[in-house]
Amino acid sequence: MTTERAAAQPQNVFDRFHGVIPAGGVGTRLWPLSRAAAPKFLHDLTGSGSTLIRATYDRLGPLCPGRTMVVTGVVHRGAVLAQLPELEDTNLVLESEPKDSAAAIGLAAAILYRRDPNIIMGSFAADQVITPVDVFQAAVREAIHTAAEGYIVTIGIEPTHPSTGFGYIRAGEPLAIEGAPSAHAVIEFVEKPSEPVARGYLESGKYSWNAGMFVAPVALMLKHLEANEPELYAGLSEIADDWDTPRRVKTARRVWPSLPKIAIDYAVAEPAAAAGDVAMIPGRFTWDDVGDFAAIGRLRPATENSKIMVMGEGARVFAENASGIVVSDTKRVIALIGIDDVVIVDTPDALLVTTKEHAQEVKKAVEHLRASGDTDVL
Amino acid sequence: MTTERAAAQPQNVFDRFHGVIPAGGVGTRLWPLSRAAAPKFLHDLTGSGSTLIRATYDRLGPLCPGRTMVVTGVVHRGAVLAQLPELEDTNLVLESEPKDSAAAIGLAAAILYRRDPNIIMGSFAADQVITPVDVFQAAVREAIHTAAEGYIVTIGIEPTHPSTGFGYIRAGEPLAIEGAPSAHAVIEFVEKPSEPVARGYLESGKYSWNAGMFVAPVALMLKHLEANEPELYAGLSEIADDWDTPRRVKTARRVWPSLPKIAIDYAVAEPAAAAGDVAMIPGRFTWDDVGDFAAIGRLRPATENSKIMVMGEGARVFAENASGIVVSDTKRVIALIGIDDVVIVDTPDALLVTTKEHAQEVKKAVEHLRASGDTDVL
């Protein structure tokens, strides 16, 4: 057994690594494809043949075989297990209701800490698209080496444009860490900037996009969580104490609903950076958070013969003098005539028609539908 | 009984009048709403609460109570009777397959002639929109008076723009007919013109649109049909001879498939005009043949609060910064964001997305689908 071997000799740093995949987030701007019952991570948005969560799991697999934990809503249990049939029960953490990323990642850290306080966790969202995989894995290996030196390590994405949709990471001096030649200190995390500010970030060469990837010793994660969010830390500790006992469900059911909702960035990453405990490995891979339908157009370019990118096996699309994206979750015939850069998302109970330019505004429709009580399609 | 009273005194010219409604034509440019199984005339395209065929029947009703004949495809029997439950069996003529307007109208004429050779028929397509009804009826009354003098009378529509989508009628001198002060001779029917030619027609004030409305003694219709299309005339005579006998089905089944396909304009109206037998009553009503979805936008303007015109009871439409027409035959939620003058037609098995400007090109989609074998949605 791997653990027996590890115990018999100085523990290999990679053997301490456990993956954590928080699988939450409906992906409102991908409505009506992505919705409460079938969120973004359960879709194959790239045409690879894998859902985003399956691809995320496979990307981590070689780094932590059998040691990847998924944190998701209890309503997604069946769908997640259908995607990851090999996932062991001990690696599936179910939330009775969404409590934001600090609770999800913090609970994973607290459970893992009780199983082995030396664990280094790596948290990667279930709904991002990353290529090539080997470049990603090399960055994670550097992050693991860096984390072993006592850092919370984020993998920063080199910005390709002055995005106002992401937070940024401001890097400091290089760190001299064996096995992690590209590790840098992190001075601070900054919120989504205005466009002029984002331009400045891009020109300085000092800023990366914050993709929410964190590799860290669970003990260090919990230390910062305790310092910054003592109430959340106390609740998570109570749940984690009983997690691997027959009291798991009872305790979680009692404590979880009372936990504060806060993002991991505020609860851990930002204060840890201020304390000098955060490092960054530059991610030199292609990364996309598939934030809207325009992203799907980028990830799945139209074929040579057509200006229409079609996603969906059953769709029969006829396009005449038209361009754009068709996402079909039905077997209907779809005819497009004389319309450019259109985005059409066709599902059994809801239809979206917009343009690539307005793809970000889809959440307005979702907000309206929620306000008007049409929640059956959300 | 009306007929006994009529027989007892000189027959009132209006008592000779019988309506005929040819209900054919799929309305290809209204796909996927209008299709083989549910053609244009079976839809309420105006939002009046009546299908087009019901409105057509009601418009004729006061002119020929109980004396309106419908000629339609055998596949539409049930749908037509659902719309016109009062239609007597003797007034329903079923075609086993479409044979164009000369066969449909000619068969009605031949059947009516055998019932009473003095009948004046008035043929009005099932899928036109006309308001106000009393102005239409006044025009038909003038047409009946004119027909009684031995004319095939068409009702010409005063052109509102130089349309290239309609044929035109060139009027001649006024005719002095009692009860028909606006009757004119017709010099000729002309085919759909080019735009410069259409402009000339409009400026001359001598041309009307040909809406395919014909009021004529059945004997005169048949005389011209016999002269111009003897083969068609012979076939129709054979069917009509047996129509009101037990041999109806057998004879029709044998003869109908062999009949030539030709429009009534070529078979009767144009040669009759050349012979000086055609007159015209100007129709001073508003007329629309609902040729495409842009027409639906005209006929059903958007409400004050919205730039989106919605047709369909079940639709839940959310529009943000969008304008155009939504025709819904489902109960799906439809969200439109950042798109102008769009035309969306949402049916259970087919979806059309186009613009008002391109509404005429919908038939290209239908042609493509037919060619590619996707006939299940046509």
Interface residues (C-beta under 8 A of the other chain):
Chain A: W31 P32 R316 F318 E320 N321 R332 V333 I334 A335 L336 I337 G338 I339 V342 I344 D346 P348 D349 A350 L351 L352 V353 T354 T355 E357 H358 E361 V362 K364 A365 H368 L369 S372 D374 V377
Chain B: W31 P32 R316 F318 E320 N321 R332 V333 I334 A335 L336 I337 G338 I339 V342 I344 D346 P348 D349 A350 L351 L352 V353 T354 T355 E357 H358 E361 V362 K364 A365 H368 L369 S372 D374 V377
